[in-house]
Amino acid sequence: MAARGWRPAAAAIAAARPGGGGAGGGPGPGPASEPAPETAPEPAAPATAALYVHWPYCRKRCSYCNFNKYVVPAVDEAAVRACLVREARTLLHLSQVRSVTSIFFGGGTPSLASPHTVAAVLEAVAGAAHLPAAAEVTLEANPSSAGTPHLAGFRAAGVNRLSIGVQSLDDTELRLLGREHTAAEARGAVEAARGLFPGRTSIDLLFGLPGQSRGAWARGLEAALGLCDDHVSLYQLTLERGTVLAAQVWGGALPAPPQDLLADMYQTARTMLVAAGFRHYEVSNFARKGAVSTHNLSYWRAEQYIGVGPGAHGRFVPRGEGGRSREARVQTLEPDAWMREVQSRGHGTRRRVVLSPLQQLEEVLALGLRTDEGITHERWGHFSPHLSLEAVFGAPGEAKDLQQQGWLLLDGGGLRCTREGLALLDSLLPDLLCQLQRRWALPAAPAHPGRGAAPGCGSGAPRRSPTGDRAGGEPAGRTGRAGVVSGGSGE
């Protein structure tokens, strides 16, 4: 997974904000007798961060993908490598991060890069900050570029975890998706990866393909369970404007799967994976034997992360230039333009937005509830030392209603969804965000349902959802799948 996009969480947050909100939007000042919410104290920036590195190139574009990737006749890898190294050093210096907790090479298809490029980036990171010997270093791989010698080169370069974009073990489905590999190549790549990265190989699977039945999905998942290691990521296929697959479905050439079928597919997968010993630790992610992705968890726990490469996203405090507040940052999308910016000023940050304390809490809520651990009191207190989880969600209002209906829990461990609630997360979030915003605007008074509610706040009945993700979402910016920032290895 990678820090590439936040569309589902951002959509829920923006929809709940007065006026729709935006990256820099938010509620206005609180009552005259109270300081404006924007003046609340900022949490201290930790000395650690995760690092995401984006390799933007692919050999072909899949039929469902509209992500920031490029198919070019030739790549000047030496130039791209030099820019990745320089930007990593610049942003680490800017963040004043002392230790990097994990690194994720995503794309695009980073397995098309040479192990030398990966090694150069890791060396630069280790030279600019502490990189623990046991830090998780993940590389996304396409089965067609995951031969044993190539993977062995990545292991020698410092990669210790692999995420393989299998997507399907059915050749007809793979052709529909426009994938470059065959089912046999996918099996071979997973077997090779498990030999080199035992216990640390993840596979991605897609469900909800046009014309796919629940039985076909169950049979494909059963085959994957006979092949996989100890981590599986499941993503509902979403139709993205401008893609070949979307045009085929919207034009009537292919059938769109009904929402109830998608929900049944998701529930079928959850049941099968849990029965096989997997822990459903995040909306789209399953692990057994403790093989959770620590890098992905850093996103869902709202920890700092730095995005390097074209189109990469980041969340960190730029203390190196005197910053005291966390910023949402996006790097320039187009690779050649990004390289020119890195060469001229050391980094290619195209957009940066200072996140208010409330906006940070909104992200803590939207991301934390995706996990089975939810949001602990300690984590919430780091971002909100003066307004506890109990003060926001323990008062009468939407959260209480959701607890009574069996979809939400608030106890000594924190706030989290029940198993049933996790599948409804996309429907639960808007009301919870409204309750947070209402309570934030009235720091000296208890929250009252309806009082000062933002436009659009309401208590509609949660609808059945296949994954708890909002329609059209991406895992970490990956198109064609559901998720906020989840374990993508789509290529």
TIDREN-920793 format. One record per residue (C-alpha): residue number from 1; x, y, z. Coordinates in steps of 0.02 Angstrom, whole numbers, plus 50000, padded with zeros to 5 digits. Example, Ala and Ser with C-alpha at 12.3 -4.5 7.8 and 13.67 -1.06 7.14 Angstrom:
# residues 2
NODE   seq      px      py      pz
NODE     1   50615   49775   50390
NODE     2   50684   49947   50357
# end
This chain:
# residues 491
NODE   seq      px      py      pz
NODE     1   50000   50000   50000
NODE     2   50056   50167   49973
NODE     3   50022   50346   50011
NODE     4   49954   50401   49846
NODE     5   49776   50461   49870
NODE     6   49645   50490   50003
NODE     7   49487   50503   49902
NODE     8   49365   50400   50005
NODE     9   49413   50477   50172
NODE    10   49426   50648   50095
NODE    11   49256   50629   50013
NODE    12   49173   50582   50177
NODE    13   49260   50722   50268
NODE    14   49221   50852   50136
NODE    15   49039   50800   50125
NODE    16   49016   50823   50311
NODE    17   49098   50994   50317
NODE    18   48994   51151   50302
NODE    19   48993   51203   50121
NODE    20   49065   51036   50069
NODE    21   49238   51079   50133
NODE    22   49399   51049   50042
NODE    23   49577   51013   50080
NODE    24   49594   51179   50165
NODE    25   49413   51201   50219
NODE    26   49334   51177   50387
NODE    27   49210   51249   50508
NODE    28   49218   51430   50559
NODE    29   49265   51499   50729
NODE    30   49181   51435   50886
NODE    31   49077   51540   51008
NODE    32   49145   51712   51050
NODE    33   49184   51659   51227
NODE    34   49295   51518   51165
NODE    35   49452   51523   51057
NODE    36   49426   51475   50876
NODE    37   49450   51288   50845
NODE    38   49597   51326   50731
NODE    39   49696   51393   50880
NODE    40   49695   51228   50974
NODE    41   49871   51169   51018
NODE    42   49959   51063   50889
NODE    43   50019   50890   50942
NODE    44   50206   50874   50951
NODE    45   50278   50802   50791
NODE    46   50357   50631   50820
NODE    47   50536   50601   50770
NODE    48   50486   50456   50658
NODE    49   50398   50435   50491
NODE    50   50361   50305   50360
NODE    51   50423   50335   50182
NODE    52   50332   50301   50019
NODE    53   50430   50300   49854
NODE    54   50335   50307   49689
NODE    55   50399   50228   49529
NODE    56   50277   50296   49397
NODE    57   50312   50185   49247
NODE    58   50220   50033   49178
NODE    59   50238   49929   49022
NODE    60   50052   49946   48986
NODE    61   49897   50024   49060
NODE    62   49767   49904   49129
NODE    63   49586   49924   49073
NODE    64   49527   49982   49246
NODE    65   49669   50099   49292
NODE    66   49675   50288   49282
NODE    67   49809   50313   49413
NODE    68   49963   50422   49393
NODE    69   50068   50303   49289
NODE    70   50156   50319   49123
NODE    71   50194   50203   48979
NODE    72   50346   50270   48887
NODE    73   50464   50197   48755
NODE    74   50615   50212   48869
NODE    75   50650   50268   49046
NODE    76   50808   50364   49093
NODE    77   50826   50264   49253
NODE    78   50988   50349   49305
NODE    79   50901   50519   49302
NODE    80   50747   50455   49394
NODE    81   50859   50370   49523
NODE    82   50958   50529   49553
NODE    83   50797   50628   49579
NODE    84   50721   50499   49697
NODE    85   50880   50502   49800
NODE    86   50889   50692   49804
NODE    87   50705   50715   49847
NODE    88   50714   50585   49986
NODE    89   50862   50675   50064
NODE    90   50780   50845   50046
NODE    91   50613   50795   50123
NODE    92   50694   50698   50265
NODE    93   50797   50852   50306
NODE    94   50643   50962   50292
NODE    95   50545   50849   50410
NODE    96   50689   50831   50533
NODE    97   50635   50651   50554
NODE    98   50769   50554   50648
NODE    99   50710   50377   50610
NODE   100   50616   50299   50463
NODE   101   50502   50161   50523
NODE   102   50461   50080   50354
NODE   103   50482   50106   50167
NODE   104   50362   50060   50028
NODE   105   50408   50061   49843
NODE   106   50245   50078   49746
NODE   107   50189   50124   49573
NODE   108   50166   50107   49432
NODE   109   50269   49949   49424
NODE   110   50422   49969   49536
NODE   111   50479   49792   49495
NODE   112   50525   49865   49324
NODE   113   50659   49969   49410
NODE   114   50829   49894   49439
NODE   115   50885   49834   49612
NODE   116   51020   49967   49598
NODE   117   50888   50104   49605
NODE   118   50808   50028   49759
NODE   119   50977   50009   49843
NODE   120   51023   50190   49804
NODE   121   50863   50256   49883
NODE   122   50886   50147   50038
NODE   123   51066   50206   50054
NODE   124   51010   50387   50042
NODE   125   50877   50361   50175
NODE   126   51000   50276   50291
NODE   127   51120   50420   50266
NODE   128   50990   50553   50308
NODE   129   50903   50466   50453
NODE   130   50911   50308   50556
NODE   131   50844   50158   50460
NODE   132   50831   50012   50582
NODE   133   50897   49846   50518
NODE   134   50726   49767   50548
NODE   135   50626   49906   50464
NODE   136   50495   49841   50343
NODE   137   50545   49877   50162
NODE   138   50409   49827   50038
NODE   139   50414   49823   49849
NODE   140   50262   49806   49736
NODE   141   50287   49682   49595
NODE   142   50197   49632   49437
NODE   143   50202   49443   49407
NODE   144   50273   49473   49232
NODE   145   50425   49564   49305
NODE   146   50450   49455   49458
NODE   147   50571   49320   49401
NODE   148   50677   49238   49534
NODE   149   50844   49321   49486
NODE   150   50762   49493   49483
NODE   151   50677   49466   49651
NODE   152   50840   49401   49724
NODE   153   50921   49564   49668
NODE   154   50790   49664   49762
NODE   155   50818   49559   49918
NODE   156   51004   49592   49906
NODE   157   50966   49778   49887
NODE   158   50872   49780   50053
NODE   159   50691   49736   50013
NODE   160   50620   49616   50143
NODE   161   50436   49610   50096
NODE   162   50349   49588   49928
NODE   163   50173   49636   49874
NODE   164   50119   49551   49713
NODE   165   49976   49613   49604
NODE   166   49898   49445   49562
NODE   167   49720   49517   49546
NODE   168   49651   49351   49481
NODE   169   49701   49172   49447
NODE   170   49582   49159   49299
NODE   171   49652   49199   49127
NODE   172   49484   49261   49061
NODE   173   49470   49385   49205
NODE   174   49651   49440   49182
NODE   175   49618   49477   48999
NODE   176   49463   49577   49046
NODE   177   49569   49679   49166
NODE   178   49701   49707   49034
NODE   179   49834   49628   49143
NODE   180   50002   49586   49067
NODE   181   50024   49419   49155
NODE   182   49938   49250   49147
NODE   183   49872   49146   49291
NODE   184   50020   49028   49272
NODE   185   50142   49174   49282
NODE   186   50053   49237   49438
NODE   187   50071   49068   49522
NODE   188   50254   49059   49475
NODE   189   50288   49234   49540
NODE   190   50205   49200   49708
NODE   191   50299   49036   49729
NODE   192   50464   49122   49688
NODE   193   50426   49264   49806
NODE   194   50380   49147   49948
NODE   195   50547   49059   49925
NODE   196   50642   49223   49940
NODE   197   50528   49314   50063
NODE   198   50449   49177   50169
NODE   199   50309   49243   50279
NODE   200   50327   49415   50201
NODE   201   50240   49397   50033
NODE   202   50071   49481   50006
NODE   203   49951   49458   49860
NODE   204   49816   49574   49795
NODE   205   49650   49509   49727
NODE   206   49507   49602   49641
NODE   207   49323   49560   49653
NODE   208   49165   49632   49578
NODE   209   49221   49612   49397
NODE   210   49086   49632   49262
NODE   211   48999   49466   49243
NODE   212   49087   49385   49391
NODE   213   48975   49274   49498
NODE   214   48991   49243   49685
NODE   215   49033   49061   49647
NODE   216   49172   49109   49527
NODE   217   49243   49230   49655
NODE   218   49237   49097   49792
NODE   219   49325   48970   49680
NODE   220   49459   49097   49635
NODE   221   49485   49142   49816
NODE   222   49498   48958   49864
NODE   223   49634   48938   49733
NODE   224   49723   49092   49801
NODE   225   49716   49022   49978
NODE   226   49807   48869   49915
NODE   227   49944   48979   49844
NODE   228   49963   49130   49957
NODE   229   50079   49166   50101
NODE   230   50016   49255   50258
NODE   231   49946   49420   50192
NODE   232   49803   49452   50070
NODE   233   49728   49617   50012
NODE   234   49554   49616   49934
NODE   235   49490   49761   49832
NODE   236   49322   49790   49751
NODE   237   49343   49841   49570
NODE   238   49280   50018   49543
NODE   239   49247   50098   49376
NODE   240   49353   50252   49343
NODE   241   49305   50384   49218
NODE   242   49418   50380   49066
NODE   243   49461   50195   49078
NODE   244   49424   50063   48947
NODE   245   49328   49954   49069
NODE   246   49216   50096   49128
NODE   247   49172   50140   48948
NODE   248   49126   49959   48914
NODE   249   49013   49946   49067
NODE   250   48933   50117   49050
NODE   251   48908   50088   48865
NODE   252   48813   49927   48899
NODE   253   48942   49809   48826
NODE   254   48978   49732   48997
NODE   255   48861   49709   49147
NODE   256   48885   49807   49308
NODE   257   48878   49694   49463
NODE   258   48733   49733   49582
NODE   259   48778   49808   49752
NODE   260   48702   49661   49845
NODE   261   48813   49541   49747
NODE   262   48967   49645   49790
NODE   263   48920   49640   49974
NODE   264   48896   49451   49964
NODE   265   49067   49432   49882
NODE   266   49149   49532   50019
NODE   267   49063   49434   50158
NODE   268   49107   49270   50072
NODE   269   49290   49321   50067
NODE   270   49290   49375   50249
NODE   271   49216   49209   50302
NODE   272   49338   49106   50199
NODE   273   49492   49202   50252
NODE   274   49449   49201   50437
NODE   275   49416   49014   50427
NODE   276   49590   48995   50351
NODE   277   49668   49079   50503
NODE   278   49679   49258   50440
NODE   279   49645   49409   50549
NODE   280   49537   49540   50465
NODE   281   49642   49685   50528
NODE   282   49585   49820   50406
NODE   283   49439   49844   50287
NODE   284   49534   49771   50138
NODE   285   49676   49678   50223
NODE   286   49697   49507   50304
NODE   287   49849   49432   50390
NODE   288   49894   49277   50488
NODE   289   50042   49232   50599
NODE   290   50065   49417   50638
NODE   291   50108   49462   50457
NODE   292   50020   49631   50458
NODE   293   50096   49770   50354
NODE   294   50175   49890   50477
NODE   295   50191   50019   50338
NODE   296   50005   50015   50302
NODE   297   49967   50025   50487
NODE   298   50065   50187   50496
NODE   299   49938   50266   50377
NODE   300   49785   50201   50469
NODE   301   49857   50257   50635
NODE   302   49880   50433   50563
NODE   303   50067   50431   50589
NODE   304   50185   50542   50490
NODE   305   50236   50485   50318
NODE   306   50340   50563   50180
NODE   307   50298   50540   49996
NODE   308   50440   50537   49869
NODE   309   50419   50529   49681
NODE   310   50292   50591   49552
NODE   311   50118   50610   49626
NODE   312   50166   50542   49797
NODE   313   50068   50604   49949
NODE   314   50136   50644   50121
NODE   315   50082   50700   50294
NODE   316   50217   50777   50402
NODE   317   50272   50932   50496
NODE   318   50408   51029   50400
NODE   319   50509   51075   50554
NODE   320   50663   51106   50450
NODE   321   50586   51268   50385
NODE   322   50506   51318   50549
NODE   323   50340   51229   50523
NODE   324   50240   51179   50677
NODE   325   50085   51103   50597
NODE   326   50060   50945   50498
NODE   327   50043   50973   50312
NODE   328   49960   50871   50175
NODE   329   50082   50869   50030
NODE   330   50071   50809   49850
NODE   331   50218   50796   49731
NODE   332   50207   50851   49549
NODE   333   50119   50718   49448
NODE   334   50207   50713   49279
NODE   335   50379   50629   49293
NODE   336   50477   50746   49178
NODE   337   50407   50901   49263
NODE   338   50439   50823   49433
NODE   339   50620   50788   49387
NODE   340   50648   50966   49330
NODE   341   50582   51031   49496
NODE   342   50689   50911   49596
NODE   343   50843   50958   49497
NODE   344   50811   51144   49522
NODE   345   50756   51151   49705
NODE   346   50783   50981   49782
NODE   347   50602   50922   49785
NODE   348   50447   50920   49676
NODE   349   50312   50967   49802
NODE   350   50173   51043   49699
NODE   351   50039   51067   49832
NODE   352   50046   51086   50021
NODE   353   49902   51121   50140
NODE   354   49919   51153   50326
NODE   355   49797   51039   50415
NODE   356   49699   51116   50557
NODE   357   49682   51017   50719
NODE   358   49503   50973   50671
NODE   359   49555   50913   50499
NODE   360   49687   50803   50579
NODE   361   49556   50728   50695
NODE   362   49442   50697   50547
NODE   363   49580   50596   50466
NODE   364   49616   50503   50628
NODE   365   49432   50456   50635
NODE   366   49410   50409   50451
NODE   367   49569   50305   50444
NODE   368   49571   50229   50617
NODE   369   49397   50156   50602
NODE   370   49456   50055   50452
NODE   371   49554   49942   50570
NODE   372   49499   49809   50694
NODE   373   49593   49900   50832
NODE   374   49503   50062   50792
NODE   375   49560   50223   50877
NODE   376   49640   50203   51047
NODE   377   49616   50334   51182
NODE   378   49804   50364   51179
NODE   379   49810   50398   50993
NODE   380   49660   50513   50999
NODE   381   49735   50605   51148
NODE   382   49894   50639   51049
NODE   383   49793   50739   50924
NODE   384   49660   50802   51045
NODE   385   49731   50821   51222
NODE   386   49582   50926   51282
NODE   387   49436   50836   51201
NODE   388   49427   50650   51234
NODE   389   49346   50513   51132
NODE   390   49218   50495   51270
NODE   391   49178   50681   51267
NODE   392   49147   50677   51079
NODE   393   49067   50508   51050
NODE   394   49004   50458   51223
NODE   395   48872   50596   51228
NODE   396   48698   50570   51157
NODE   397   48703   50579   50968
NODE   398   48744   50479   50814
NODE   399   48883   50376   50893
NODE   400   48771   50320   51036
NODE   401   48639   50268   50911
NODE   402   48766   50168   50812
NODE   403   48826   50083   50972
NODE   404   48648   50035   51017
NODE   405   48623   49962   50843
NODE   406   48778   49854   50863
NODE   407   48889   49938   50734
NODE   408   49008   50036   50845
NODE   409   49098   50009   51011
NODE   410   49166   50139   51133
NODE   411   49252   50064   51285
NODE   412   49416   50062   51378
NODE   413   49507   50011   51219
NODE   414   49443   50160   51119
NODE   415   49322   50180   50973
NODE   416   49304   50045   50841
NODE   417   49180   49963   50725
NODE   418   49105   49794   50760
NODE   419   49126   49660   50629
NODE   420   48955   49707   50559
NODE   421   48992   49894   50569
NODE   422   49155   49879   50472
NODE   423   49056   49828   50317
NODE   424   48950   49985   50338
NODE   425   49092   50106   50371
NODE   426   49060   50215   50219
NODE   427   48884   50247   50283
NODE   428   48934   50272   50466
NODE   429   49073   50398   50438
NODE   430   48974   50551   50382
NODE   431   48868   50553   50540
NODE   432   49020   50524   50651
NODE   433   49114   50665   50565
NODE   434   48965   50780   50591
NODE   435   48960   50737   50776
NODE   436   49146   50774   50791
NODE   437   49128   50941   50702
NODE   438   48979   50990   50808
NODE   439   49070   50947   50970
NODE   440   49228   51034   50912
NODE   441   49132   51195   50882
NODE   442   49058   51187   51058
NODE   443   49208   51147   51168
NODE   444   49125   51207   51329
NODE   445   48957   51120   51306
NODE   446   48897   50942   51283
NODE   447   48852   50889   51109
NODE   448   48667   50895   51066
NODE   449   48601   50801   50914
NODE   450   48551   50927   50782
NODE   451   48623   51078   50872
NODE   452   48742   51171   50759
NODE   453   48745   51025   50640
NODE   454   48838   51050   50479
NODE   455   48734   51047   50321
NODE   456   48711   50869   50263
NODE   457   48725   50794   50437
NODE   458   48587   50671   50467
NODE   459   48544   50501   50535
NODE   460   48498   50402   50382
NODE   461   48498   50214   50400
NODE   462   48668   50140   50356
NODE   463   48664   50050   50190
NODE   464   48742   49883   50153
NODE   465   48916   49903   50083
NODE   466   49032   49775   50007
NODE   467   49191   49841   50086
NODE   468   49156   49990   50196
NODE   469   49236   50100   50064
NODE   470   49156   50241   49971
NODE   471   49115   50215   49789
NODE   472   49255   50254   49670
NODE   473   49389   50242   49803
NODE   474   49569   50190   49788
NODE   475   49689   50105   49905
NODE   476   49822   50232   49926
NODE   477   49778   50311   49765
NODE   478   49768   50150   49667
NODE   479   49626   50161   49543
NODE   480   49506   50021   49510
NODE   481   49499   49968   49692
NODE   482   49417   50014   49854
NODE   483   49515   50088   49996
NODE   484   49587   50245   50074
NODE   485   49767   50201   50095
NODE   486   49777   50017   50087
NODE   487   49899   49885   50040
NODE   488   49916   49910   49856
NODE   489   50020   49806   49742
NODE   490   49914   49824   49590
NODE   491   50047   49806   49460
# end
